[in-house]
């Protein structure tokens, strides 16, 4: 179990079972949901996020504020990380694309650009004339490579384009 404090509470995260437990820091708090002396499991229900085109995440509330579970889990393991930073360089990505898999080994700190490229619906390739164009963004610049359908055939050109893009974007999700 991983321990950490956030807002008015202490948290325990069971990475194997993907369960979150909470205990209030203020022992005299009159919150009827908590026995102030022990950790209580937080009920997590998948909900569609207000952003991310309806992708499901586990959300939870603290004092009328809603938080995404994956950001708290990452914070518990990386307490020097600024959980409040909402800049374009501070996204937590689910490596496998499953917003409900919040195991720490599935979470990665990425930029908005890298997060976008890891979406399942971001193909990164398209047909232009007699070519399959593969592309990705790196440091704000689009990198492209064409695979000729006349030379390889459609299926092979598509396979090569997908492989090239995958090979050039996997470094974003290591570490």
N, C-alpha and C positions, 0 to 999 in steps of 0.2 A: 504494500500500500504506500502511496505517495502522499505526504502531508504538506499542507500549505495554508496560508491565510490570505483571504481576499474579502474586501469590504468589511462587513461586521461579523464575519464567520471564520471558523476553521474548517478545512475540508480534508477529506481522505478520499483518494481515488484508487479503486481496485482495478488495475489495468487488465488483469486476466478476465474478470467478470464484467468489466465496464460498468461499474456501479460507483455512484458518488454518494458520500456521506457528509453531513454538515452538522456543526455545533456552533451555537452563537458564542461570540467572544464576551459579551456582556452577560454575566451570570444572573443579574437581577432583571433582565429584560422580561417583559410580560407577554411574550409571543406565545400564544396558545398552541402553536404547532410543535413546540420543542420542549423536551425536558432539558433544562439548561445544563445538565451535568453529563450528558452522553451524546454521542453522534447518532444521527438519525438518517436513514437512507432517503435521498432526494428522489422523488418520483420523476422519471424522465420519460417524456412522450415525444415521439417524432412529430415535428411540426414543419410546415413549409415556411421557409424564411421569407422575409419581406424583400430580400434581394436574391440574386443568383437564379433567377427565372424559375422560382418555385421548388428549388432543390430542398430536400428534407434534411433537417439537422435536429439534434437534441437541443432544445432551448430550456432555460430555467430562469426563474425570477428571484431577485433580491430587492426588497423595498421598492416595488413597482418598476424596477429596471429589468429588462430582459437581456440575457447573456447567452452566447453560444457556448455549448459545453466544450467543443474542441479548443476554443481559445483559453478556457480555464485550465484544461488538462495540459496544454502546452506550457502555460504559465507555471503550473505546479512543478514541472520538471525543469523549467528555465526561469528562475525567479528574477534574474537580471533583465529579462525581456520586458519591454513596456507594453503591457496589455491594453493601455488606454490610447496608444498611438494608432490613429486611424489613417495614416499616410498610405500612399500607394506602394510602399516598400515593406509593409508589415501585415501580409496576409498569411493565414495558416491554411495550408493545402492538405487535402486528404489524398495521399499518393495513389490509392486504389480507386479514387473517384467516388467512394461511398461515404456520404456525409454522416452516416450513422456509425461508422467504424472509427472510434475515437481512441484506439490504442496509441500510445505515444510513438511507437515505431511506424505508425501510419501517418503521422503528422509532420509537416515540414514547413519551415518559415520561408516564404517566397515573396517575390514582388507581384503586383497585380498582373503584369505582363506574363510572368511564369505561370501564375494561377490560371489565367485565361487559356494558355496553351495546353494545360493539363485537362481541360474539360473534355468529356467524352464526345460532345457534339462539335468540338472544334476539329474539323478534319485536317486542315493544313495542306490540302491539295485540291486541285480542281482541273477540269479539262479545258484547254484553250486550243482551239483548232485541232491539229494533229499531235498535240503534246499533253502530257499530264504535268502540271506545274505543282511542285511541292514548295512550301515556304514556312518560315517561322521568323519570329522577331528576336533580335539580339541587340542589346544596348540601344534600343530605339530604332534600329534599322532592320528592314525586311531583307532576309536572306532567301534566295530562290534557286531552284534547280529544275530544269526541264528534262522530261523523259519522253522520247519520241515514240509515238504509237506505231508509226510505219516501221521503225527499226525493231521494237520489242514486241509489238502486239499490245492491244489494250490491257489485257489482264496483267501481263508481265510489267508493263510501264507503270500501272497502278501499284502493283506490289513493290516495285523499286522505289517509287515516290514515297510510299508509306514507310518503307524501311529506312530511307535516307532521312526523312523527317524525324522518325523515332530515334535514330542514332544521334542526331544533332540536338535533340531536346532532352534526352534522359539525364544529362548532367545537372539539370535544374532540380531534379528530385532526389539527388544523392545526399547523404549526410544526415 
